[in-house]
Amino acid sequence: MQRLLSFREKVKTFVDKHNLPIRCIGKFIGAMIMLYSAGALFGSDNLLSGFSICVGISIICVFIPFSYSFIIFAIVCCIYSMTISVDVMFLLLIICLMMYIIYNRNFMQYGYLAILTFVLMPTRLSAAIPVFVGIFAGPMGIPPMLMGILIYYYAITLNEIMNNVTRNVGTYQLYQLVLDSIISNKEIMLCLLSFLITLLVARQLYRAKFNFAWQVSIPISGIVYAVIYLYGSFLLEIESSITDTIISFILSMVILEILQFFQNVVDYSRVENLQFEDDEYYYYVKAVPKIKIMKEEFNIKKINTQRNSLIHRKNKKE
């Protein structure tokens, strides 16, 4: 454990020391992943799909504040959907504008959760989304998470519909097909239900007062997600793989435990319960100290080389 804590402090020190280049590299890689994920899900091949264009847009994203990530994400998704159909692009634009006006303009720091949800949904790390939002964002992360889910299924639905209908279909009919497909999709309802319940469970356990609540909340909420998703798939007759769900659960929980380890580590063996009062209230305080590893102290022993050489010469003469 001591070695892990020492490694944690070294990593945090390195990150703090090179914060600017690490943030730039992270924003660049994140933008590239977002562009390729949007292109793959919308199933479109346009100007944004070129490698050089993706690199150029990712470089631009490096210089844009991170709080505007949702705006960039919405613009990219609208451009991809426009290459499929201008009509459905306006529908997605209206949804993104409503999201921005109602929520995102006041809580811009959580906009990245929509991108994270959109990117992780088709992967085996989808189980990490509700637990991550519940632990690190709380209820304020619900709207962007739901927005990411909506855009993900919107892209899939749009791609399937455009492959099965002619290009000269009317605007109203196209809107009706998209909305009906989304509303009648049982998988969307199951995803929303499992994500919301898991998020609330993770949040409540994470804020609980018992020891090791931070560590325990991650696997328990992950188990809740897996049970709800598998049982819901059985009831709604949705095809789902038990193996994929278990693998998703294990990978997600391991990654989240690592993130939690680097965020905060406390020493429950030195818990202090304090009690005091003022004129109006009694106060009961539980203080749990954080674990911090100080820099390693080295004891340097100086060896008198001159004395050793004299002893060596004396032994040689004898």
C-alpha positions in Angstrom: 0.0 0.0 0.0 2.8 2.3 0.8 4.3 1.9 -2.7 0.9 2.6 -4.3 0.5 5.8 -2.2 4.0 6.9 -3.1 3.3 6.2 -6.8 0.1 8.2 -6.5 1.9 11.2 -5.1 4.5 11.0 -7.9 1.9 10.9 -10.6 0.0 13.9 -9.0 3.2 15.8 -8.7 4.1 15.1 -12.3 0.6 16.1 -13.5 0.7 19.4 -11.5 4.1 20.2 -12.8 3.2 19.6 -16.5 -0.5 20.6 -16.2 -0.6 22.7 -19.4 0.9 20.3 -21.9 -1.0 17.4 -20.4 -4.3 19.3 -20.7 -3.5 20.3 -24.3 -2.7 16.7 -25.3 -5.8 15.4 -23.5 -8.1 17.9 -25.3 -6.5 17.0 -28.6 -7.0 13.3 -28.1 -10.5 13.8 -26.8 -11.5 15.9 -29.8 -10.1 13.2 -32.2 -12.1 10.5 -30.4 -15.3 12.6 -30.5 -14.9 13.3 -34.3 -14.3 9.7 -35.2 -17.1 8.4 -32.8 -19.6 10.9 -34.4 -18.6 9.8 -37.9 -19.0 6.2 -37.0 -22.3 6.5 -35.3 -23.9 8.8 -37.8 -22.6 6.6 -40.6 -21.7 9.5 -42.8 -18.6 10.1 -45.0 -18.1 13.8 -45.4 -15.4 16.5 -45.1 -15.0 16.0 -41.4 -14.1 12.3 -41.8 -10.7 13.2 -43.4 -7.7 12.7 -41.1 -6.2 16.1 -41.9 -9.5 17.8 -41.2 -9.9 15.9 -37.9 -6.4 16.9 -36.8 -7.1 20.5 -37.7 -10.3 20.7 -35.8 -8.7 18.9 -32.8 -5.9 21.5 -32.8 -8.5 24.3 -32.8 -10.2 22.6 -29.9 -7.0 22.7 -27.9 -7.3 26.5 -27.8 -11.0 26.6 -27.0 -12.0 26.6 -23.3 -13.1 23.2 -22.0 -16.4 24.7 -20.8 -17.4 25.1 -24.4 -17.0 21.4 -25.2 -20.7 20.8 -25.5 -21.1 23.6 -28.1 -18.3 22.1 -30.2 -19.9 18.6 -29.8 -23.3 19.9 -30.9 -21.9 21.6 -34.0 -20.0 18.5 -35.0 -23.1 16.3 -34.6 -25.2 18.8 -36.6 -22.7 18.8 -39.4 -22.7 15.0 -39.6 -26.5 14.8 -39.6 -26.7 17.6 -42.2 -24.7 15.4 -44.7 -27.4 12.7 -44.2 -30.4 15.0 -44.3 -30.9 18.8 -43.8 -34.3 18.2 -42.3 -33.1 16.0 -39.5 -30.2 18.4 -38.9 -32.7 21.1 -37.9 -34.4 18.7 -35.5 -31.1 17.9 -33.8 -30.2 21.6 -33.8 -33.4 22.5 -32.0 -32.8 19.8 -29.4 -29.2 21.1 -28.8 -30.3 24.7 -28.6 -33.0 23.8 -26.0 -30.4 21.9 -24.0 -28.0 24.9 -24.1 -30.6 27.6 -23.3 -32.3 25.6 -20.5 -29.3 24.0 -18.8 -25.8 24.3 -20.3 -25.4 28.0 -20.3 -25.7 28.0 -16.5 -23.7 24.8 -15.9 -21.1 24.8 -18.7 -18.6 22.8 -16.6 -20.7 19.7 -17.0 -21.1 19.8 -20.8 -18.3 17.3 -21.2 -20.5 14.6 -19.7 -22.7 14.6 -22.9 -19.6 13.9 -25.0 -18.3 11.2 -22.5 -21.7 9.5 -22.6 -21.9 9.7 -26.4 -18.4 8.2 -26.8 -18.7 5.4 -24.2 -22.2 4.2 -25.1 -21.1 1.9 -28.0 -18.1 0.5 -26.0 -17.8 -2.0 -23.1 -17.3 0.9 -20.7 -20.9 2.0 -20.8 -21.5 0.8 -17.3 -19.0 3.4 -16.0 -21.2 6.3 -17.3 -23.9 6.4 -14.6 -21.5 5.5 -11.7 -19.0 8.2 -12.9 -21.7 10.8 -13.2 -23.2 9.9 -9.8 -19.9 10.1 -8.0 -18.0 12.9 -9.6 -20.9 15.2 -10.8 -24.0 14.2 -8.9 -27.6 15.2 -9.9 -26.2 18.2 -11.9 -24.7 15.7 -14.4 -28.1 14.1 -15.2 -29.2 16.5 -18.0 -25.9 16.3 -20.1 -25.8 12.5 -19.5 -29.4 12.2 -20.9 -28.5 14.5 -23.8 -25.5 12.2 -24.7 -27.8 9.1 -24.6 -30.4 10.9 -26.8 -27.9 12.0 -29.4 -26.4 8.5 -29.4 -29.7 6.8 -30.2 -30.7 9.6 -32.5 -27.6 8.9 -34.6 -28.2 5.2 -34.7 -31.9 5.6 -35.5 -31.2 8.2 -38.2 -28.6 5.9 -39.8 -31.0 2.9 -39.8 -33.9 4.9 -41.2 -31.9 6.5 -44.0 -30.7 3.1 -45.1 -34.3 1.9 -45.4 -36.1 4.9 -47.0 -35.7 6.8 -50.2 -34.0 10.2 -50.3 -37.1 12.0 -51.6 -39.2 11.2 -48.5 -41.1 14.3 -47.1 -39.9 16.3 -44.2 -42.9 15.7 -42.0 -42.8 11.9 -42.7 -39.1 11.8 -41.9 -39.6 13.6 -38.6 -42.4 11.2 -37.8 -40.3 8.1 -38.6 -37.4 9.4 -36.4 -39.6 10.3 -33.5 -41.6 7.1 -33.6 -38.5 5.0 -33.8 -37.0 6.7 -30.8 -40.2 6.6 -28.7 -40.9 2.9 -29.5 -37.3 1.8 -28.9 -37.4 -0.3 -25.7 -33.6 -0.2 -25.4 -33.7 3.5 -24.9 -36.2 3.2 -22.1 -34.2 0.5 -20.4 -31.0 2.5 -20.8 -32.5 5.6 -19.2 -34.1 3.6 -16.3 -30.9 1.7 -15.5 -28.7 4.8 -15.8 -30.9 6.9 -13.5 -31.3 4.3 -10.8 -27.6 3.4 -10.9 -26.6 7.1 -10.7 -28.9 7.7 -7.7 -27.6 4.6 -5.9 -24.0 5.6 -6.6 -24.5 9.1 -5.3 -26.2 8.0 -2.1 -23.6 5.4 -1.3 -20.8 7.8 -2.1 -22.1 10.4 0.3 -22.8 7.8 3.1 -21.1 8.1 6.4 -19.8 4.6 6.9 -16.2 3.8 6.5 -14.9 3.0 2.9 -18.1 4.4 1.5 -16.2 5.9 -1.5 -14.6 2.5 -2.4 -17.7 0.4 -1.8 -20.1 2.7 -3.7 -18.5 1.9 -7.1 -18.8 -1.9 -7.2 -22.3 -1.9 -5.5 -23.7 0.6 -8.0 -22.1 -1.3 -10.8 -23.8 -4.5 -9.6 -27.1 -2.6 -9.5 -26.6 -1.5 -13.1 -25.8 -5.0 -14.3 -28.8 -6.6 -12.5 -31.3 -3.9 -13.8 -30.0 -4.1 -17.3 -30.0 -7.9 -17.6 -33.3 -8.3 -15.8 -34.9 -5.5 -17.9 -33.5 -7.0 -21.1 -35.2 -10.3 -20.1 -38.5 -8.7 -19.4 -38.5 -6.5 -22.5 -37.2 -9.3 -24.7 -34.1 -7.3 -25.7 -31.1 -9.2 -27.0 -28.2 -8.7 -24.6 -25.1 -10.7 -23.8 -24.4 -11.7 -20.2 -20.7 -12.0 -21.0 -20.5 -8.5 -22.5 -22.4 -7.1 -19.5 -20.1 -8.7 -17.0 -17.0 -7.6 -18.9 -18.3 -4.1 -19.1 -19.0 -4.1 -15.4 -15.5 -5.4 -14.4 -13.6 -3.0 -16.7 -15.7 0.0 -15.7 -15.4 -0.7 -12.0 -11.6 -1.1 -12.2 -11.2 2.1 -14.1 -13.4 4.0 -11.7 -11.6 2.6 -8.6 -8.4 3.8 -10.1 -9.9 7.3 -10.7 -11.2 7.4 -7.1 -7.8 6.3 -5.8 -6.1 9.2 -7.5 -8.8 11.7 -6.5 -8.8 11.1 -2.7 -7.5 8.6 -0.2 -8.3 8.8 3.5 -7.1 7.0 6.6 -10.1 5.5 8.4 -7.9 4.2 11.2 -7.5 7.8 12.5 -11.1 8.9 12.4 -12.0 11.6 15.0 -15.6 12.3 16.2 -16.0 15.8 17.6 -18.9 17.3 19.4 -19.4 21.0 20.3 -22.2 23.5 20.6 -23.1 27.1 20.3 -26.2 29.1 21.4 -28.5 27.5 18.8 -27.1 24.1 17.8 -25.2 21.0 18.8 -22.6 19.9 16.2 -21.4 16.4 15.6 -18.4 16.2 13.3 -16.7 13.2 11.9 -13.2 14.1 10.8 -11.3 11.6 8.5 -7.8 12.7 7.7 -6.4 12.4 4.1 -3.4 10.3 3.5 -0.4 12.3 2.2 3.0 10.8 1.5 5.8 13.2 2.2 8.9 13.2 0.0 11.2 10.4 0.7 14.1 11.2 3.0 17.4 9.6 2.1 20.2 9.1 4.7 23.5 9.7 2.8 26.5 8.2 4.3 29.9 9.6 3.3 32.7 7.2 2.9 36.2 8.3 3.6 37.9 7.1 0.5 41.3 8.2 1.6 41.1 6.2 4.8 39.9 3.1 2.8 42.9 3.4 0.4 45.3 3.6 3.4 43.9 0.4 4.9 44.1 -1.3 1.5 47.8 -0.3 1.1 48.6 -1.5 4.6 47.0 -4.9 4.0 48.9 -5.2 0.7 52.3 -4.6 2.4 51.6 -7.2 5.0 
